[in-house]
Amino acid sequence: MSVTGGDLAAGAPPSCNGAAAGTVVATYFAAAMPGAIGFRFFGTNQARVAVAVTQSGVPAGALPIQ
């Protein structure tokens, strides 16, 4: 699993988990990759959009899960 942060949230106060003021991000993308025999990738972002990709490489085939 990996999480990629986006742009910093300008003017954000210190967070409750110890991050300094202005160091938290406004957006993110979290992804889960399959193991050695899997082929389905899953991801989500700050807008709570979940995607499933059933191909390797670039997530051009990602579809929102409704």
Backbone as CSV, one residue per row, in Angstrom:
resi,resn,N_x,N_y,N_z,CA_x,CA_y,CA_z,C_x,C_y,C_z
1,MET,0.850,-1.160,0.000,0.000,0.000,0.000,0.894,1.219,0.000
2,SER,0.465,2.259,-0.699,1.213,3.507,-0.721,0.246,4.677,-0.667
3,VAL,0.724,5.778,-0.129,-0.057,7.010,-0.067,0.798,8.120,-0.646
4,THR,0.238,8.861,-1.601,0.935,9.979,-2.215,0.205,11.261,-1.838
5,GLY,0.906,12.171,-1.195,0.318,13.448,-0.817,0.338,14.432,-1.966
6,GLY,-0.646,15.298,-1.981,-0.717,16.344,-2.998,-0.155,17.647,-2.484
7,ASP,-0.768,18.741,-2.900,-0.319,20.075,-2.501,-0.520,20.302,-1.009
8,LEU,0.365,21.101,-0.415,0.224,21.459,0.988,-1.033,22.306,1.193
9,ALA,-1.663,22.149,2.345,-2.846,22.942,2.698,-2.341,24.242,3.313
10,ALA,-2.236,25.271,2.494,-1.712,26.561,2.948,-2.541,27.095,4.106
11,GLY,-1.865,27.553,5.130,-2.553,28.141,6.273,-3.147,27.144,7.242
12,ALA,-2.885,25.853,7.042,-3.436,24.843,7.951,-2.783,24.970,9.330
13,PRO,-3.560,24.835,10.401,-2.979,24.886,11.748,-2.231,23.593,12.045
14,PRO,-1.508,23.529,13.144,-0.867,22.264,13.526,-1.929,21.165,13.636
15,SER,-1.558,19.938,13.239,-2.528,18.850,13.291,-2.520,18.183,14.658
16,CYS,-3.526,17.363,14.903,-3.642,16.660,16.188,-2.640,15.512,16.307
17,ASN,-1.995,15.127,15.197,-1.008,14.040,15.259,0.432,14.542,15.258
18,GLY,0.613,15.849,15.467,1.949,16.392,15.632,2.573,17.047,14.417
19,ALA,1.889,17.056,13.269,2.442,17.735,12.097,2.403,19.242,12.326
20,ALA,3.446,19.904,11.926,3.540,21.353,12.132,2.546,22.103,11.246
21,ALA,2.250,23.328,11.623,1.335,24.178,10.852,1.833,24.292,9.407
22,GLY,0.907,24.161,8.457,1.234,24.307,7.041,1.933,23.117,6.410
23,THR,2.060,21.990,7.121,2.754,20.831,6.549,1.821,19.693,6.144
24,VAL,0.527,19.817,6.408,-0.420,18.773,5.989,-0.821,19.020,4.540
25,VAL,-1.329,17.988,3.874,-1.700,18.121,2.471,-3.209,18.258,2.311
26,ALA,-3.611,18.889,1.221,-5.032,19.092,0.935,-5.611,17.930,0.133
27,THR,-4.769,17.192,-0.564,-5.221,16.075,-1.390,-4.289,14.882,-1.193
28,TYR,-4.773,13.690,-1.546,-3.941,12.490,-1.474,-4.497,11.425,-2.404
29,PHE,-3.688,10.423,-2.687,-4.131,9.232,-3.396,-3.505,8.047,-2.687
30,ALA,-4.323,7.117,-2.243,-3.851,5.900,-1.582,-4.113,4.732,-2.520
31,ALA,-3.119,3.860,-2.667,-3.237,2.739,-3.586,-2.805,1.443,-2.922
32,ALA,-3.468,0.362,-3.310,-3.098,-0.983,-2.863,-2.779,-1.797,-4.103
33,MET,-1.584,-2.383,-4.109,-1.132,-3.154,-5.246,-1.224,-4.650,-4.932
34,PRO,-1.476,-5.470,-5.956,-1.575,-6.911,-5.720,-0.215,-7.528,-5.422
35,GLY,-0.258,-8.713,-4.881,0.968,-9.461,-4.639,1.495,-10.074,-5.924
36,ALA,2.283,-11.104,-5.795,2.950,-11.717,-6.943,1.987,-12.332,-7.954
37,ILE,0.799,-12.759,-7.525,-0.113,-13.429,-8.460,-1.366,-12.614,-8.766
38,GLY,-1.521,-11.442,-8.169,-2.724,-10.643,-8.376,-2.641,-9.752,-9.593
39,PHE,-3.779,-9.183,-9.996,-3.811,-8.275,-11.137,-4.779,-7.120,-10.934
40,ARG,-5.390,-7.004,-9.753,-6.328,-5.911,-9.494,-5.701,-4.927,-8.530
41,PHE,-5.741,-3.658,-8.924,-5.233,-2.561,-8.114,-6.424,-1.765,-7.597
42,PHE,-6.315,-1.223,-6.395,-7.378,-0.406,-5.830,-6.797,0.900,-5.341
43,GLY,-7.603,1.957,-5.380,-7.144,3.240,-4.893,-8.300,4.100,-4.430
44,THR,-7.975,5.151,-3.696,-8.968,6.110,-3.235,-8.295,7.464,-3.059
45,ASN,-9.094,8.526,-3.019,-8.536,9.864,-2.819,-9.354,10.636,-1.785
46,GLN,-8.979,11.892,-1.583,-9.635,12.708,-0.569,-11.102,12.959,-0.873
47,ALA,-11.514,12.813,-2.115,-12.918,13.001,-2.502,-13.718,11.716,-2.283
48,ARG,-13.105,10.701,-1.693,-13.728,9.406,-1.405,-14.122,8.665,-2.675
49,VAL,-13.390,8.917,-3.755,-13.605,8.176,-4.995,-12.753,6.927,-4.922
50,ALA,-13.365,5.782,-5.076,-12.633,4.515,-5.082,-12.500,4.046,-6.523
51,VAL,-11.327,3.569,-6.872,-11.097,3.075,-8.222,-10.561,1.652,-8.153
52,ALA,-10.897,0.887,-9.160,-10.367,-0.464,-9.313,-9.772,-0.559,-10.709
53,VAL,-8.565,-1.050,-10.798,-7.877,-1.188,-12.079,-7.527,-2.654,-12.250
54,THR,-7.905,-3.206,-13.381,-7.624,-4.622,-13.629,-6.583,-4.775,-14.723
55,GLN,-5.640,-3.873,-14.762,-4.546,-3.955,-15.715,-3.278,-3.508,-15.017
56,SER,-2.162,-3.791,-15.616,-0.910,-3.311,-15.051,-0.528,-2.011,-15.739
57,GLY,0.314,-1.241,-15.094,0.770,0.006,-15.687,-0.089,1.189,-15.291
58,VAL,-0.205,2.141,-16.175,-0.917,3.394,-15.936,-2.399,3.131,-15.678
59,PRO,-3.018,3.795,-14.687,-4.410,3.528,-14.360,-5.427,4.150,-15.290
60,ALA,-5.176,4.114,-16.612,-6.137,4.658,-17.567,-7.448,3.887,-17.563
61,GLY,-7.437,2.628,-17.145,-8.636,1.826,-17.109,-9.383,1.883,-15.788
62,ALA,-9.001,2.826,-14.923,-9.643,2.932,-13.607,-11.099,3.346,-13.749
63,LEU,-11.952,2.692,-13.004,-13.391,2.995,-13.014,-13.847,3.274,-11.597
64,PRO,-14.654,4.345,-11.383,-15.182,4.599,-10.047,-16.069,3.441,-9.576
65,ILE,-15.948,3.096,-8.324,-16.816,2.069,-7.733,-17.985,2.795,-7.098
66,GLN,-19.163,2.510,-7.551,-20.348,3.215,-7.049,-21.029,2.414,-5.977
